[in-house]
């Protein structure tokens, strides 16, 4: 597949992606509810503020979750794309699909923060997030097979990125049927699944290291 050689194209793609993610993070904050003018003395104003934040706690929590998720996306993207040497049409297409899902995050965040728990709203949010991580896994897989990384780059780093991306995708997608059964407790799946996967990978690496060490000696 035809490639655009040189670092300029890779830098443009990276900078463009960074800008889109920064805008998505900003839009998350713009969607936050703002308290109206407060009345009364300072004590009453503090009470009104606390009441306001309590009434809109779902929206603020959804903002924090989405901010963390976009930050994870940016961090993963940065770790991979900073070693990019050139780009191809296929890579640009995959990256644009991924960015499309990123810019949908403020919208899906608003959906999940509306009213009481709802399976459809939860599924829209979790499904979109899971798809984001799956698309980025496709990007990483494409980079593993392609010849777009800098000379001397260790492909093991890309496999390491897959270890982080795939458990996140699984966490969001698995949480949908879990939510249908146990409701809001499914939110914990988003944190527990990557933690469990990370521990499994560490144990496997430790066992692999012990297996190889006698041969090395």
N, C-alpha and C positions, 0 to 999 in steps of 0.2 A: 504494500500500500504506500502511496506517495507520502513523503514526509516533508515538512518545512524544516530545513536544517538551520542550525545556529541557535544560540541561546535567546535571541530577541523574541522569537515566537513563543518560546516556553515561558519567558518572563511576562509577556503580554497576557498569556492565558492565566498565569498565576495571579498577576495583579488584578485582572478582571474578576477572577473568582473571589479574591479577597474583598474587593469592593462590593460585590453582590452580597456576600455574607455579612459585611459591616452594615449594609443598608437593611438587611433582614433583621439584624439585632436591634437596630434603631427603631424599626417599625414595631417591634415587640413592645418597646417602651411607650411608643405613641398610643398604643391601644389600651394602656392602663387607665383605670378610672381615676379622676381627680376630684378630691373633696371640694364641696362648695364653700362659700365664705362662712367662716365660723363666727358664732355669736357668743356672748357671755364673757365671763372672766377667764383667766388662764386655765384654771382648774377645769372649768366646763368645756373649754376648747380642747384640752387634752382628752377628756372623756369622749367628746364628739369625734375626734380623730381616731381614737381606739375603736369606737363603735363602727366608724366608716370602714376601717381596715378589716375589722372582723366580718362585716357584711360582704366585703369583696375579697375575702381571703382566697377563694377559688381562683379568681383572676390573677392575683399576685403570685400564687403558687404555680399556676400554669405558665406565667411569665418566667419565673425562675427556672422551671424545668426546661422550657424551650431555649432559654439562654444557655443553659449548661449543654444541652444537646447540640446547638449550633456551634458552641465553643469546642465540643468534641469533634464535630465535623471539620472545623477549621484546623484544629491541631493535627488531625490525621492527614488532611489535605496538604498542610504545610510540610509535614515530615516526609511525604512522598514526592510532592511536586518540586521541592527545592533541589532535588537531584535530577530533574528532567533536563535532557539535553536538546530534544527536538519534539515536535508534535506532529500528529497525523490527523487526517480528516475524521477518522473513527474516534480518536481520543477527544477531539473537540466536540463531536456529537454526544458522546457519553457524558462529558463534563457539563454540557448544556442541559441535558436531561436531569442530571444531579442538581444543578443550580435551580432548575425549574421547581424541583421539590423543596429546595431550600427556601425560595421566596414564597412558597405556599405555607411555610411554617407560621407566620403571624396570623394567617387566616384560620388554619386548623387550631392554633392556640386559642383564638377567640371562640371557635366552635366548642372546644372541650371545656371552656370556662363558663359556658352559659348554663345557668340553672343547676338542677340536681343531676346526679349521675344518669347517664343514658348510654346504652350499648352502641347505638349508631354513632353518636358523637365521639365516643371513646374509640370505636373502630376506625373512624376517619382519621383521627389523630395518630393512633398507634400504627395503623396501616401505612400512612404516609411516611412516618418516621422509619418504619421497618424497610420500606421500599427505598428510602434514601440510602440507608446503609448497604442494601443489596446492590444498588446501582454503583456505589463506590467500590464495592467488592469486585464488580465487573471491571471497573476501571483499573484496579490493582492487578486483577488477573490478566487484563490486556497488556499492562506494562510488563508483567512477568514474561509473557510470551513475545512481546515486541522488542525492538532495539531502539528504545527512546531514552534510556537512562544514560547518565554520564559514564564515560569509560572508567572502569575500576569499581563501579558501584556494586555492592554486595547484594544479590537478589534475595538473600535471607531476610533483609530488612523489609522487603515487600511481603514476604510470607508472614513476618511478624505483624505487619499492618492488617493482614487478613485475620489474624488471631484476635485482633481487637474489634474489627468491623463486623465479622460474622456473628459473634455472640450478641452484639448490640442489635443486629437485625433480628436474630432469633428472639431476643427479649421482648421487643415490641410486637412481633407477630404472635408469639405464644401468649402474650398477655390478653389478646382479644378473646379467645375461648375461655381463658381463666376469668376474665371480667364477667363473662356470661354466667359463670357458676358462682363466684364468690364476691362479685361487685368490686368496690373500690380497693380492696386488698390487692388486686391485680397490679396496682401501681408499684408494689414492692418487687414485682417480677423484673421491672426495668433495671433495678439496681442489683438484685440477687443473681440473675442469670449471668451477666458479665463477670461478677465476682467468682461464681462457681466455675465458670469456664476458665478464668485465669488460674485458679487453683489447680484445676485438672491439667492444664498445660504445664504448669510448674512441676507437678508431680511426675508427669510423663518425661519432661526434660531431665529431671533428676535421675529417674530410672535409666534413661538413655545414656546419661553421663556415667553412671556406675557400670553400665554394661560395656561401654567403650573403654573405660579406664584400665581394666586388666590387659586389654589388647595393646593399649598404648605403652604399657610398661613392658 
